[in-house]
Amino acid sequence: MAITADDLKRLYRYIPGGEEAKFDGHSVTLGKPLGGWRVALSNPRTRSLGLLTVPLANVEIEAWGCGQDEFAGFVERFLLVFQKGGG
């Protein structure tokens, strides 16, 4: 995914529950007794196409204490928040 740790740090507040989450360099965690989530980045790198260079990282999303529909909504919002290029 075209994302950097700086992107995650700047935008995680817009993910559901993000205003209460904790950022620790390459991951964001919202842990509550009855449910929570963690988004972690790994293997940061760049990909070049001619003069264009795009930052990439693997993204792992972990959730607990939520249903399938709730998780799908979370992922949909995550993708919306971190989309590039205006749509």
C-alpha positions as CSV (number, residue, x, y, z in Angstrom):
1,M,0.0,0.0,0.0
2,A,1.3,3.5,-0.7
3,I,1.7,4.6,2.9
4,T,4.5,5.8,5.1
5,A,4.9,5.9,8.9
6,D,4.5,9.7,8.6
7,D,1.2,9.2,6.8
8,L,0.0,6.9,9.5
9,K,1.1,9.3,12.2
10,R,-0.7,12.3,10.5
11,L,-4.0,10.5,9.6
12,Y,-4.7,7.8,12.1
13,R,-7.0,10.1,14.1
14,Y,-9.5,9.8,11.2
15,I,-9.9,6.1,11.6
16,P,-12.9,5.0,13.8
17,G,-11.7,5.4,17.4
18,G,-8.4,6.9,16.3
19,E,-8.7,10.0,18.5
20,E,-8.1,7.6,21.5
21,A,-5.4,5.4,19.8
22,K,-1.7,5.3,20.5
23,F,1.0,5.8,17.8
24,D,4.4,4.1,18.4
25,G,6.5,4.7,15.3
26,H,5.2,2.1,12.9
27,S,1.9,1.1,14.4
28,V,-1.3,2.5,15.9
29,T,-3.3,0.6,18.6
30,L,-6.7,1.2,20.1
31,G,-7.1,-1.4,22.8
32,K,-10.2,-1.6,24.9
33,P,-11.4,-4.5,27.1
34,L,-14.2,-5.4,24.8
35,G,-12.6,-4.6,21.4
36,G,-9.9,-2.8,19.6
37,W,-7.7,-2.7,16.6
38,R,-4.1,-2.4,15.6
39,V,-2.7,-1.2,12.3
40,A,1.0,-1.9,11.7
41,L,3.4,-1.1,8.9
42,S,6.3,-3.3,7.9
43,N,8.9,-3.5,5.1
44,P,9.0,0.2,4.1
45,R,10.4,0.7,0.6
46,T,9.9,2.7,-2.5
47,R,8.9,1.8,-6.0
48,S,9.9,3.9,-9.0
49,L,8.3,4.2,-12.4
50,G,10.4,6.6,-14.5
51,L,10.7,9.8,-12.5
52,L,7.9,8.9,-10.1
53,T,8.8,7.4,-6.8
54,V,6.0,6.0,-4.5
55,P,6.5,4.9,-0.9
56,L,5.2,1.5,-0.1
57,A,4.8,-0.6,3.1
58,N,3.0,-3.8,4.1
59,V,-0.1,-3.0,6.2
60,E,-1.4,-5.5,8.8
61,I,-4.8,-4.8,10.3
62,E,-5.8,-6.7,13.4
63,A,-9.1,-6.3,15.2
64,W,-10.7,-8.0,18.2
65,G,-14.1,-7.9,19.8
66,C,-16.0,-6.9,16.7
67,G,-18.2,-8.5,14.2
68,Q,-17.5,-9.1,10.5
69,D,-19.7,-6.1,9.4
70,E,-18.0,-3.8,11.9
71,F,-14.6,-4.9,10.8
72,A,-15.6,-4.4,7.1
73,G,-16.7,-0.9,7.9
74,F,-13.4,-0.2,9.7
75,V,-11.4,-1.4,6.7
76,E,-13.6,0.7,4.3
77,R,-13.0,3.8,6.4
78,F,-9.2,3.0,6.7
79,L,-8.9,2.7,2.9
80,L,-10.9,6.0,2.4
81,V,-8.6,7.9,4.9
82,F,-5.4,6.6,3.3
83,Q,-6.3,6.7,-0.4
84,K,-3.9,8.7,-2.6
85,G,-4.6,10.8,-5.7
86,G,-8.0,12.1,-4.7
87,G,-10.0,9.0,-5.3
